[in-house]
Amino acid sequence: MVRQIILSPADAADFFRSVLPKEQKEERVFVLPLDAHGKVLAKPILVSVGSEDGTAVIDAGAIFREALKAGADEIIVAHNHPSGDLTPSKADIASTKELKALASRLGVPLVDHIIMGSSSPASGGEFVSLAESGRLDGICEECKSANIKSGGRR
């Protein structure tokens, strides 16, 4: 089996888009486990589904538990915004900082956090990469060690 290498946020978004339901009523949080060279180890793993208000908890423990079970050397996390508004919330930014801190302690770099919009083909599969938009504080140093540049692999 030839594994795909993630070269850009768009590559990662394609993987996440493949597991999002067409009708999105609640947020869903996924982790994509990668080896040290950015090869995909497994399909995106669902780690959280939104509650009655539709908002999912980005649970760092659950994310890393699944990533480590899959043998990940690095990870990309994604969640959807069913509203289609791709603006990261304060909670999204805070959760990403928490994930980055834990990733650093565990030695499993957080390569990116992607927010997905509608999975409808008519929407163009919109997404925002927090790494590419510069919202992962200090990501440049981690990118160098993980062989990443501007959200994509060198």
C-alpha positions in Angstrom: 0.0 0.0 0.0 1.4 3.4 -1.0 0.7 6.0 1.6 0.0 9.6 0.6 2.3 12.3 1.8 0.8 15.5 3.0 2.5 18.3 1.2 0.1 21.2 1.9 -2.9 22.2 4.0 -5.0 21.5 0.9 -3.8 17.9 0.9 -4.8 17.5 4.5 -8.2 19.2 4.0 -8.9 16.7 1.2 -8.4 13.8 3.7 -10.7 15.5 6.3 -13.3 16.4 3.7 -13.6 12.7 2.8 -14.9 11.9 6.3 -17.2 14.8 6.9 -20.9 14.2 6.4 -22.5 16.2 3.6 -25.1 17.5 6.0 -23.2 19.1 8.9 -25.3 19.9 12.0 -22.6 19.7 14.7 -18.9 20.1 14.9 -16.7 17.1 14.6 -13.0 17.0 15.6 -10.5 14.7 13.8 -6.9 13.8 14.1 -4.8 12.7 11.1 -1.8 10.7 12.2 1.4 11.1 10.1 4.8 9.4 10.2 8.0 11.5 10.5 8.0 12.1 6.8 4.4 13.3 6.6 3.0 10.0 5.3 -0.6 9.4 6.3 -0.8 6.4 8.7 -4.6 6.1 8.9 -7.7 7.8 7.7 -8.7 10.8 9.9 -9.8 9.6 13.3 -13.0 11.1 14.8 -12.3 12.1 18.4 -15.2 14.3 19.3 -18.8 15.2 18.1 -20.6 18.3 19.2 -23.3 18.3 21.8 -26.8 19.6 21.5 -25.6 23.2 20.8 -23.4 21.7 18.0 -20.1 22.7 19.5 -17.5 19.9 19.9 -14.8 19.9 22.7 -11.3 19.8 21.3 -10.0 17.2 23.8 -6.2 17.1 23.8 -6.1 13.8 25.7 -8.4 12.1 23.3 -6.5 13.5 20.3 -3.1 12.3 21.5 -4.4 9.0 22.8 -5.7 8.2 19.2 -2.6 9.6 17.6 -0.3 7.5 19.7 -2.4 4.4 19.2 -1.9 4.9 15.4 1.9 5.3 15.9 1.9 9.0 14.9 5.2 10.9 14.8 3.3 14.1 14.0 -0.3 15.1 13.7 -2.8 17.4 11.9 -6.0 18.2 13.7 -9.2 19.5 12.0 -12.7 20.4 12.9 -15.6 21.7 11.0 -17.7 24.8 11.4 -21.2 23.8 10.2 -22.1 27.4 9.9 -19.6 27.8 7.1 -17.9 30.7 9.0 -14.2 29.8 8.9 -13.2 32.4 11.5 -11.4 30.7 14.4 -13.1 31.3 17.7 -11.3 32.2 20.9 -11.9 28.6 22.0 -10.3 27.3 18.7 -7.2 29.4 19.3 -7.0 28.5 23.0 -7.4 24.8 22.2 -4.8 25.0 19.5 -2.3 26.5 22.0 -3.1 23.7 24.4 -2.6 21.1 21.7 0.8 22.7 20.7 2.0 22.7 24.3 1.1 19.0 24.8 2.5 18.1 21.4 5.8 19.6 22.4 5.9 17.7 25.7 5.0 14.4 24.0 7.4 15.0 21.1 4.6 14.6 18.5 4.5 17.9 16.6 1.2 19.5 15.8 1.8 20.4 12.1 -1.5 22.2 11.6 -5.0 22.8 12.8 -7.5 23.1 10.0 -11.0 24.5 10.2 -13.3 23.1 7.5 -16.4 24.8 6.1 -19.1 23.1 4.2 -18.2 19.8 2.5 -20.6 20.6 -0.3 -18.9 20.5 -3.7 -20.6 23.8 -4.5 -18.7 25.5 -1.7 -15.3 24.5 -3.1 -14.5 22.7 0.1 -13.4 25.8 2.0 -10.9 25.6 4.8 -8.5 27.7 6.9 -5.1 26.4 8.0 -4.0 27.9 11.3 -0.4 27.2 10.4 -0.6 28.9 7.1 -2.4 31.9 8.5 0.3 32.3 11.2 -2.0 31.5 14.1 0.1 28.7 15.5 2.5 30.7 17.8 6.1 29.7 17.3 5.1 27.2 14.6 8.2 28.2 12.5 10.6 26.5 14.9 8.5 23.4 15.0 8.1 23.6 11.2 11.9 23.5 10.8 12.2 20.4 12.9 9.2 18.7 11.2 10.4 19.8 7.7 7.4 22.1 7.1 7.3 25.5 5.5 4.3 27.7 5.3 1.9 24.8 6.0 3.5 22.6 3.4 6.5 20.2 3.3 9.8 21.3 1.9 
